[in-house]
Amino acid sequence: MLRLRVLSALVLIPVVLVVVALGNPWLALVVALAAGLALHELYLLFAIVGHRPVRWAGFLGAAFLLLAAYLPPAGSSIGAAVVGAVAVTLVGQLARRDYGGALTDWALTLAGTLYVSWTLAHLIPLRSLNEPAFSPPFWRALGAPELGGGAWWILTAFLLVWLCDSAAYFVGVRWGRHKMSSYVSPQKSWEGAVAGFLTSVGVAVGLVPLLGLPLSYPMAAILGMLVGVVGQVGDLAESLLKRQVGVKDSGQLIPGHGGMLDRVDSLLFAVPLVYYFLKLVLR
């Protein structure tokens, strides 16, 4: 299993980084694809326990939200997009022949759309967050083309989440003794959670000189603390959904990693946090 996880990461991570470097619209297209796959897996989980989300309506609502994130200025159309998502997911229930459970199914259709699509869509405006302009010292030394600050902010978010998850996993496997929640996620321990949290803080501080982030060391530490908590909470939240339907993984799309939803669960909470944190502190 570990070998499969490593091999999959070695293949996928360079692809993700290339797409981030290319920026929008390529990044927006990949985000839409990832959101669509994750939403499909989530609706399958709902179906396992007898719910009937109207998938076409959920995907259309997701398209509204993703488009709002892409259209400039970023987020200016979010109000209209949310109204559209609410309306289309409710109207979608009218096409049913059996209205038993329609209220619950509408709520789950809309909740899935917001949970997966709108949270992940924050990668799109984060890539466009180029003020103040900066570039890593090593990148300038190489004479490489400027990518814009947004690319490095996305890399920062990814590194914080990925390394936090990795530290929590390996420390938990080796030294984990005190379980966080045997019902929600039997494999997660407090020892692993603390290791992930401290790793996130250390990485955030270390990235300030490495990437030339325009943050003070205390502000970087705060960002690391927030991601170290929120990213792990996002992982636990998805675990709760899976335990409710009695499955270990949301899918089998990525060898050794499970489904797309399994891979983005921490990012769903962490990326919006990074975006709004930066919008607040970089004024």
N, C-alpha and C positions, 0 to 999 in steps of 0.2 A: 504493500500500500504506500509506504513512504517513497519507494522508488518511483511509483507512478505519479505521486504528487510532485516530486522534484522534476521529473521529465516533462510533465504537463506545464509546470511553471517555466521551465527553460524555453519551451516553445511559445507560450502565450505572452509572457512578459515583454519580450522584444517587439512582438506585434503591437501590443498595447502602447508601448513607448513610441513606436513609429507613428501610430495614429495620433497620439497626443502632440508629437512634434509637427505633424502636418496641419493640425488645427481644424477649425471648422471650414467647410461643411463636412469634411470626412469624419471628424470626431462626432459630430451630431448624428451622422448616419450610423456609426458603430454604437453610440449610446442608444439610439432608437432600436437597433437590433438586439442589444443586450436586454433592454427593458422589455421588449416584446417576448423574448425567450423566458425571462424571469416571470413575467406576468402569466404566460402560458402555463408554466410549472405551478404557479400559485393557484390558478383556477383549477388545475388538475387535483391539487391537494384538497380544495374545497369540495370537488366532485366526489372524492373518495368517501366522504362522510355524508353524502346525500344531498349536498347543496347544488344548485343549478345556476351559477353565474352566467349572465348573457355575455358570452365572450366577445362577439363582434362589437357590442356596445362598449365594453371595457377597453378594447383595443382602439376604438375610435376616440373615446375619451382620453386615452393615453396620447394619441396623436395630437389632440388639441393642446395638451399640456407641454409636450415636447416642442411643438411648433412655437408656443408662447415663449419658451426658454430660448429658442433660436432667433426669433425675430428681434431686431434692434428697436429701441434700446432694451437690453436684457430684462425680461420680467415685466415689461410694460403692459403686456396683454394677458397677464396671469388671471386677472379678475374675470375676463370674458372666457378664458379657457376653463376655469373652474366651473363657471355657470354652464358651459357647454358639456363638460364631463358629467355634472350632476344631472342635467336634462337628458342627455343621450342614454345614460345608464338606467334612468327611470323609465323613459319612453320604451327602451328595449324590453321591459317587462310586459308591455302591451301585446307583444307578438306571441306570448305564451298561450297555449290552449288550456293549461291548468294553472290557476292562480294560487294554489296552495304553496305557502312559503315564499311568495313573491317579495314581500317586504324584506325578509332576511336575505334573499338572493340579490335584491337590488343593493342593499347595504354592503354585501360582500363584493359585488361587482365594482362598486364605487371605491370601497376601501382598498381593494387590490390595485386599482388604477392609481390612486393617490400614493399608496405605500411604495409601490415599485417605480412608477413612471415619473412622478413629480420629484421625488427625492433624487433619483439617479439623474434626472434632467439638469440638476445644478452643475454637473460637469461642464455643460455647454457655456453658461455665462462665466464660470470660473476660468475657462480657457481664454475668455476675452478680457479678463481682469488684468490689464497691462499697465495700470498706473498705481504707484510709481514704477517707471521702467527700471529693470535691473537684469543682470545676467551673471551667472557664476564666474568667478575669476578664472577657473580652469578652462571654461568655455571660450572666454575672450582670448586667453593665451593660445588656444588652438586656432584662433582666427575663424571659428565656425560662424555660420550665419545666425543672426539674432532670431530667436523664437518668440520673444515676448514673455513678459513675466507670468502670464497665465499658464504657460507650459510648465514652468518650474513650481507654480503653486499646486498644480495637479500632481506633479511628481512628489511634492512634499506630502500631500494628502495620502497618496498611495503608499509611500514609504512608511509613514506613521502607522497606517492600518496594517500593512503587510508584516512589518517587523514586530508590531505589537502582537498580532495573531501568532506569528512564529514563536516568539518568546513565550507566550502563554501556553502554546501547545507543547513545546519541548520541555519547559520547566514543569508543566503539569504532569506530563508523562513520567518524568524522572523523579520529581520530588513532591508531586501533589498528594496530599493526605487529607485535606479538609475540603469536602465537596461543597460547591456553591449551591447547587440545587439538584438533588438526585432525581427529582421528577422532571425538571425541564431539560437538563443536560447532564447526564450522569458522569461524563468524562471531564467536565470542567471543575477546576479546583481554585480555592482562594490563593494558593501559592502561585499558580499560573497566572491568575488575574493580576496579582501584584507585580509579577515579573513583566507582564505585558504593559501595565501602566508605567512602570519605571523605564522600560525600554522606549515607550512613546515619548516620555519627557526627555530622556537623554538624546534620542534621535532628533527631536525638534530643536534642541539647543545646538546640537552638532551641525545641523543643516544651515544655521545662520552664517557661519564663515564658509562652509563648503559650497553652498549655493548662492551666497551673497544675499540672503533674504533680508528685506528691509524691515526687520523686526528687532527690537531690543531682546537681550537674552531673557529677561523676566517675562516679556510678552510671548516669546517662543515657548518658554516653559509652561505658561498657562495654556497655550494652544495644545502642547503635548499632553498636558493633564486632561483637558477636555476630550481630545480624541481618544486618549487611553481609556477613558470611561465610556464615552458614547459609542465608540466602535465595538467594544465588548458587549454593551447593552444591545446593540443592533444584532449581534450574533445570537445572543440569548433570546431575543424577541422572535427571530426566525425559528430557533429551536423549539420555542413554545408552540408555534404553529404546527411544526412537524409532529411534535408529541401528541397534539390534539387529534391528529389523523393516523398516528401509529406508524410513521415512516422514519427512516434514518436520514435519507437524503431527499432533496426536492426533485432530483432527476439523476440521470447517468450521462449527461452531456460531456463532462470533462473527466477523463480517466483519473481516478484517485482523489478527485475533488467533489464529485457529485454533480449537481445541476448548476445552471447559471445563478439561480437564486442563492444557492449555497456560497457562491463565490462573491456575490456583491452584497450580502446581508449586512456586513459591517460598514461598507461604503454608503449604504442607503441612509444611514444616520450621520456618518462622519463627514461626507462631502458637503451637505448643506451647512453643517456646523462650521466647517472651514470657510466656506463662502461668506456666511454672514459675519463670522468673526473678523475676517479680513475687511469686509465692507465697513465694519465698525471702527477698527483700529487704524486703517489706512486713510482715513479722511484727512 
